[in-house]
Amino acid sequence: MSDSTIPGLTAAAAALTGVEPFPSVQSSADVKVTAKQVADYVSSGTVAIRLISVNFNSANTDNPIAIPLPTGVARYQVAGVFLNKASASISTATAGLFTAVAGGGVAIVTGGSAITVTATAADTNNNSQSMTVNNAGTEAYTETTLYFRVGTAQGSAATADVIVHIRPLS
C-alpha cells in the first residue's frame, strides 16, 4: 500500500466508527491517529472560516458565511471575529455579525461597530482587529449561515479579510 495514492484508494463502504487510523506527524515523528481523535480535537478547538477581500466600501451589504460543522454537531459558539489584510485604512467603515440578513436575528457583533484598522503592512500596529463578540462564552447558535454586514462604507476602495472562529459544541 505504500505505493498507493489517495485518489487510487477504495472509498469507505460505511460511516466511520472512530477507530480508523490515519497517518500524521506529531513533534516531527510519524504517528497514527484515529478518526475519533481527530473529531475530539475539532470539537474541542475552534474552526476558522475566512472570507477573502470583503468590500468595506459597500454600505449595508451582507456577506454570507457558511458555518461548517462536524457530523453530529448542531450547536456552536462564536469565539472570535477578526479583520486582517486590509488593502487600505478601513477606520471610517462600520460592521456587525448577525444570524439573519439585513442586520436581523441575533447581533453576534453589534451592528455599527467601529473599525480601527488603519495600517496595511505586516508587523505594524492597527493592521488587524479583534471585534467584540457579544455573549461569547454564554450563547450557542444553530444557524448554518451567519452574515457579516458592512454598515457604513469606508468612502474609498478598501477590502479586508474577515475571519470568524467558531467552537463546535454538540
C-alpha positions as CSV (number, residue, x, y, z in Angstrom):
1,M,0.0,0.0,0.0
2,S,3.0,2.4,0.4
3,D,2.9,2.9,-3.4
4,S,-0.9,3.9,-3.4
5,T,-2.1,7.4,-3.9
6,I,-5.1,8.8,-2.1
7,P,-7.2,9.0,-5.3
8,G,-6.3,5.4,-6.0
9,L,-7.7,4.1,-2.7
10,T,-11.1,2.4,-2.4
11,A,-13.8,4.7,-0.8
12,A,-15.0,3.7,2.7
13,A,-18.0,1.4,2.4
14,A,-19.7,2.6,5.6
15,A,-19.7,5.5,8.0
16,L,-16.6,5.9,10.1
17,T,-16.7,4.3,13.5
18,G,-13.9,6.3,15.1
19,V,-11.3,3.5,15.2
20,E,-9.9,4.0,11.7
21,P,-6.2,5.0,11.7
22,F,-4.8,8.0,9.8
23,P,-1.1,8.9,9.3
24,S,0.0,12.1,11.0
25,V,3.1,13.8,12.2
26,Q,3.5,14.8,15.9
27,S,6.6,16.5,17.2
28,S,8.5,15.5,14.0
29,A,7.6,11.9,14.5
30,D,5.3,9.8,12.2
31,V,2.3,8.6,14.2
32,K,-1.2,7.2,13.6
33,V,-4.3,8.9,14.9
34,T,-7.9,7.7,14.9
35,A,-10.9,9.3,13.4
36,K,-12.2,9.8,17.0
37,Q,-9.0,11.6,18.0
38,V,-9.4,14.0,15.0
39,A,-13.1,14.5,15.9
40,D,-12.4,15.2,19.5
41,Y,-9.7,17.7,18.5
42,V,-12.0,19.5,16.2
43,S,-14.9,19.6,18.7
44,S,-12.6,20.9,21.5
45,G,-10.9,23.6,19.4
46,T,-12.0,26.3,17.2
47,V,-12.7,26.3,13.4
48,A,-11.7,29.3,11.4
49,I,-13.9,30.4,8.5
50,R,-12.3,33.1,6.3
51,L,-14.0,35.5,3.8
52,I,-11.4,36.9,1.4
53,S,-11.4,40.5,0.3
54,V,-14.7,41.7,1.8
55,N,-15.7,45.1,0.2
56,F,-15.7,47.7,3.0
57,N,-16.8,50.4,0.6
58,S,-20.3,49.0,0.1
59,A,-22.8,50.2,2.7
60,N,-25.5,47.9,4.1
61,T,-24.0,44.8,2.4
62,D,-24.5,41.3,3.8
63,N,-21.6,38.8,3.3
64,P,-22.8,35.3,4.0
65,I,-20.6,33.0,6.0
66,A,-21.4,29.2,5.7
67,I,-20.7,27.5,9.0
68,P,-19.2,24.1,8.5
69,L,-20.0,21.8,11.5
70,P,-18.6,18.3,12.1
71,T,-21.1,15.5,11.6
72,G,-23.4,15.2,14.6
73,V,-22.7,18.8,15.8
74,A,-25.6,21.2,15.6
75,R,-24.6,23.9,18.1
76,Y,-21.6,26.2,18.3
77,Q,-20.3,29.4,19.9
78,V,-18.6,32.2,18.1
79,A,-15.2,32.5,19.7
80,G,-13.9,35.5,17.7
81,V,-14.3,37.7,14.7
82,F,-11.1,39.2,13.2
83,L,-10.3,41.7,10.4
84,N,-6.9,41.2,8.6
85,K,-5.1,42.1,5.4
86,A,-6.8,45.4,4.7
87,S,-6.0,46.9,1.3
88,A,-6.3,50.4,2.8
89,S,-7.5,52.1,6.0
90,I,-11.0,51.0,7.0
91,S,-11.4,53.2,10.0
92,T,-14.4,55.0,8.6
93,A,-16.4,51.8,7.9
94,T,-18.6,50.0,10.5
95,A,-19.7,46.4,10.6
96,G,-21.5,43.7,12.6
97,L,-22.2,40.0,12.5
98,F,-25.7,38.6,12.6
99,T,-27.8,35.4,12.4
100,A,-30.1,36.8,9.7
101,V,-29.8,39.2,6.7
102,A,-30.1,43.0,6.9
103,G,-28.8,43.1,10.5
104,G,-31.6,40.8,11.7
105,G,-31.7,38.0,14.2
106,V,-29.1,38.0,16.9
107,A,-26.3,40.6,16.8
108,I,-23.3,38.5,17.5
109,V,-21.1,41.6,16.9
110,T,-23.2,44.7,17.4
111,G,-24.1,46.4,14.1
112,G,-22.4,49.7,13.5
113,S,-19.2,48.5,15.4
114,A,-16.3,50.8,14.8
115,I,-13.4,49.5,12.8
116,T,-9.9,50.7,13.8
117,V,-7.8,49.2,11.1
118,T,-5.6,52.0,9.8
119,A,-2.4,50.2,8.6
120,T,-1.9,47.6,5.9
121,A,1.7,46.5,6.3
122,A,2.6,43.4,8.3
123,D,4.3,43.8,11.7
124,T,2.5,47.2,12.1
125,N,0.1,48.2,14.9
126,N,-3.5,48.6,13.8
127,N,-3.1,46.3,10.8
128,S,-5.8,43.9,12.2
129,Q,-8.6,44.0,14.7
130,S,-10.4,41.6,17.0
131,M,-14.1,42.6,17.1
132,T,-16.1,42.4,20.3
133,V,-18.3,39.2,20.3
134,N,-21.5,39.6,22.4
135,N,-22.1,36.8,24.8
136,A,-19.0,34.9,23.5
137,G,-19.0,32.4,26.3
138,T,-22.7,32.2,27.1
139,E,-24.6,31.9,23.9
140,A,-24.7,29.0,21.4
141,Y,-26.1,29.1,17.8
142,T,-27.6,26.7,15.3
143,E,-27.7,28.8,12.1
144,T,-25.7,27.3,9.3
145,T,-25.1,30.7,7.7
146,L,-24.1,33.9,9.5
147,Y,-24.0,37.4,7.9
148,F,-21.1,39.8,8.2
149,R,-22.7,43.2,7.4
150,V,-20.8,46.3,6.4
151,G,-22.9,49.2,7.7
152,T,-21.2,52.4,6.9
153,A,-19.0,52.4,3.8
154,Q,-15.3,53.4,4.0
155,G,-15.8,56.1,1.4
156,S,-13.0,54.8,-0.9
157,A,-11.9,51.4,-2.2
158,A,-11.0,49.1,0.6
159,T,-11.1,45.4,1.2
160,A,-10.1,43.1,4.1
161,D,-10.3,39.5,5.1
162,V,-12.9,38.6,7.8
163,I,-12.1,35.6,9.9
164,V,-14.8,34.0,12.2
165,H,-13.7,31.5,14.7
166,I,-16.4,29.1,15.9
167,R,-16.2,26.5,18.7
168,P,-18.3,23.4,17.8
169,L,-20.3,22.2,20.9
170,S,-22.7,19.3,20.3
